[in-house]
Amino acid sequence: MIFRQAAKSTPEPLDGLFYLQTSECDANLLPARALSGTMPVWWILCAMNSSTPTCSFITLGCKVNQYDTQAMREELLEEGYEAVPRGRSADVYVVNTCTVTGAADAKSARAIRRLLREHPDSRVIVVGCGVDANAPYLAEFAGRVLTADNARKLHLADVINARPAAACETWSRGITAFGGHTRAFVKVQDGCDNACAYCIVPSVRGRSRVRPPGEVIDEIHRLADAGYLELVLTGIHLGRHPDLPGIIREASAIGCLPRLRLSSIEALEVTDDLLDAIASSRNVCPHLHLPLQSGSEAVLRRMNRPYTAEQFFAAVERVRSRLPKPAISTDIIVGFPGETDDDFAATVEMCRRIGFGRIHVFRYSDRPGTAAATMPEKCGTHIAIPRVERMRQLAAELASDYHEQFVGHDVEVLVEHRRSGKTSRRSGVTPRYVRVVIDGPDAIMGRIVSVHVTEASAGHVDGMVRDAEIA
């Protein structure tokens, strides 16, 4: 048995790891897939000891990242790994990073730091947007982790096993499940051609590219047949998929799929054809997440957003005229460079005027390489933090108002598989993405049940499961 350091031709992130030349081993002790080249020593030792190598994943950021994690998980399962949940030690930990904000970078760094501290004998692999962005925190872990960018992570087994890089592929082979989730995500698009001044995503995800509709429909069928009752169509720039209305129409015909949901989409990309497809569908949820970012015309221009505030408002009104009481949620960035008191007031007014059901509030942070990072007139923390708190107060007020309309009515709730850690109660979401907290037995997990809403608050509504649903 021969141990050697990685050869000079080995990809740079693998430097310092020791590998076993499998041709020098007893072939009877190794799985067939290990016989064609070089494998990490710990993997080979697992095989020789008749133990299965294990892997675990930590995912930060968006729904696309969560989909990518599932694709990586299934690739490693095919390679002979066992996926283990958090709390159990694993041979390989994969951290799928997010770099959309400074806070996301900090969370990614903390996750890597904790794994290295708590699992010093495991391999830690850092993948995704933080790697593409060459996030500053990566220097702290040089020589201690493997890295793979968004393109290379589609070939994670090659990275781990020091195999030559496969030809770049735009899409993974698809997924068959969605580990640890009640709902499953279906990635239909990746990348972005926009040039929003604050956003690093185009530089780390690349140009917009769309997945063939046939592949999307096949995956929807697989996941529906696997028992998922809600699927979410997702992408970095979802509205750029030209066949999105057709995908919706085909998915609507799948009898065993009660719910189909769209993730975030630009307001001006909700076309008449898309609204027709949603309105005529039996299973598309009447909920659209339309990112506003700011209600100030001046700030929207500096952000290089593709609409005015009034165009956004008109798009929302058009949605409301076509769909039955749709839920509208949004994103707001507070403290963008040059944002004045009047700009912030315009955002507050627009949010009130629209009456969002949910607002995700983000404090602006510079992203290296973006146009906004070099803009003058940065908002100091003494200005930005109070505005963030004010916007969050408004978000809570609007959410409470929105939730009140459901009190005294029955709603359909997809009950999630895990209980709340604080109260041990169950929760789930309605088609309009209202969080509903309930009491109920394990038998209702993963089911859609009828719930009578009894009370509303900013974060959720409370309800009682109808007796017939518990029986």
SULTA-V799635 format. One record per run of one state. SS is the DSSP state (H for helix, E for strand, L for the rest). FROM is the first residue (numbers start at 1). TO is the last residue. If there is no record, write none. Layout:
ss=SS from=FROM to=TO
ss=SS from=FROM to=TO
//
This chain:
ss=L from=1 to=2
ss=E from=3 to=5
ss=L from=6 to=11
ss=H from=12 to=14
ss=L from=15 to=17
ss=E from=18 to=21
ss=H from=22 to=24
ss=L from=25 to=26
ss=H from=27 to=29
ss=L from=30 to=31
ss=H from=32 to=34
ss=L from=35 to=37
ss=E from=38 to=40
ss=H from=41 to=48
ss=L from=49 to=53
ss=E from=54 to=59
ss=L from=60 to=62
ss=H from=63 to=78
ss=L from=79 to=81
ss=E from=82 to=83
ss=L from=84 to=91
ss=E from=92 to=97
ss=L from=98 to=101
ss=H from=102 to=118
ss=L from=119 to=122
ss=E from=123 to=128
ss=H from=129 to=132
ss=L from=133 to=135
ss=H from=136 to=141
ss=L from=142 to=145
ss=E from=146 to=148
ss=L from=149 to=151
ss=H from=152 to=160
ss=L from=161 to=183
ss=E from=184 to=190
ss=L from=191 to=200
ss=H from=201 to=205
ss=L from=206 to=208
ss=E from=209 to=210
ss=L from=211 to=212
ss=H from=213 to=225
ss=L from=226 to=229
ss=E from=230 to=235
ss=L from=236 to=237
ss=H from=238 to=240
ss=L from=241 to=243
ss=H from=244 to=252
ss=L from=253 to=258
ss=E from=259 to=262
ss=L from=263 to=266
ss=H from=267 to=269
ss=L from=270 to=271
ss=H from=272 to=280
ss=L from=281 to=283
ss=E from=284 to=284
ss=L from=285 to=286
ss=E from=287 to=289
ss=L from=290 to=292
ss=E from=293 to=293
ss=L from=294 to=296
ss=H from=297 to=303
ss=L from=304 to=308
ss=H from=309 to=322
ss=L from=323 to=326
ss=E from=327 to=334
ss=L from=335 to=340
ss=H from=341 to=354
ss=L from=355 to=357
ss=E from=358 to=363
ss=L from=364 to=370
ss=H from=371 to=374
ss=L from=375 to=380
ss=H from=381 to=404
ss=L from=405 to=409
ss=E from=410 to=415
ss=L from=416 to=425
ss=E from=426 to=429
ss=L from=430 to=434
ss=E from=435 to=438
ss=L from=439 to=441
ss=H from=442 to=444
ss=L from=445 to=447
ss=E from=448 to=456
ss=L from=457 to=460
ss=E from=461 to=465
ss=L from=466 to=466
ss=H from=467 to=470
ss=L from=471 to=471
//
